[in-house]
């Protein structure tokens, strides 16, 4: 992108200086006339500045327009031939540009398409008319901008979808569902709570656990919504990679550790089969008694490995999508017994150990050149529940977030409840804030994962 403004201004100044001297010699020294003559260079200088600003604004707008045109085109680099892509870029630029210029265009010859590396470069030119500089016979300013775009939407990509399998993910997904659960014989909003030897009746049938009761009543649980969200991502993959040759999908569960349920595959149909199978441990038919993010993120790092640049199938970009309520916990604090797993046995200490994730546990994965997106399935406030009030309802200052889990709490967060600190921690876990979403309703949870995935796919890299 280039301007010749310095030369234009210099030429204009010299031209007007010569005209002014000639005018002075013929004016006879009239004071009023002399003042007018002396004012001319000032007016011209201001005018040149106005013309310069106008050209600069045109350049900025052109840069945005050509970037947008190439961003749109990169999505089609695998589907269209080079001549068609060139035509579309020229058309897109012309259609979206609203520049007040004599002439602006993207010459078709300027569009260079590198299909093997999935990269497009182009430049645009414009002729900007002047106003004040025209008095020096400089009628126009030539402007040129260049852009180069490469995008992950057209690169090799491995997507790792990680579903939190903590018991709290078996919370009814809607307020209506929670009310239904509370008013049932279970008397609880969660489908994970069981009473030894209890039976529950509904519709003339008996059920030996709360999960089966919830399913019989048609209550949708958060894990059900999470599975639906994954299916939407699979639909997007089908759209972006119709030949199933560039984007792989892997499925994982997160609890006491991270477990691979489906190794990365190009087959979205295989992924759908896994999501429909209760024995895959991905559905709401199962849950885990603990969520240890420190252990899980370490295991996930090994499963994901180092991300590449996406140029070949052996060097794919790597995107990790985590759907979680963000709480480091184990079931023992509810049962009030000896840990037998990991947390200390003291009841009071157990409750202090229930905290948000320490976001530094996500750093090892980021350092492997993997991108992390997070959907926070909001831990809804349940002030009527003693367990909530004893753990995530208490403040960060009363937790073992620092002493046990090694976290750092900014002073302004000390009085935050642990629940209110969860989105702060998960936002920091994500690679960027635009790859973090907080979702409270079933519809938001279901839309969240596909939104982040689409955000990543369309966030192409401007290389120049």
Protein Blocks (a to p, Z undefined) as FASTA:
>chain_A
ZZfklmmmmmmmmmmmmmmmmmmmmnnopaklmmmmmmmmmmmmmmmmmmmmmmmmmmmm
mmmmmmmmmmmmmmmmmmpcfklmmmmmmmmmmmmpccdcfbdcddfklpccdfknopad
dddddddddfklmmnopabccdddddddddfklmccdddddddfbfklmgcfbfklmmmm
mmmmnopabfkbccehiacdeehiacfbfklmmmmnopacfklmmmmmmmmmmmmmmmmm
mnopmbccddddddfbccdfbdcdfblklmmmmmmpmklomamkbccfbdcfklmmmmmm
mmnopadehlamklcccddddddehiacdfklmnopafklmpcfblklmmmmpccddfkl
mmmmmmnopacddddddddddfkbmklmmmmmpcfklpcklmmnopacdfklmmpcfklm
mmmmmmmmpmbfklcccdfbfklmmmmmmmmmmmmmmmccdfZZ
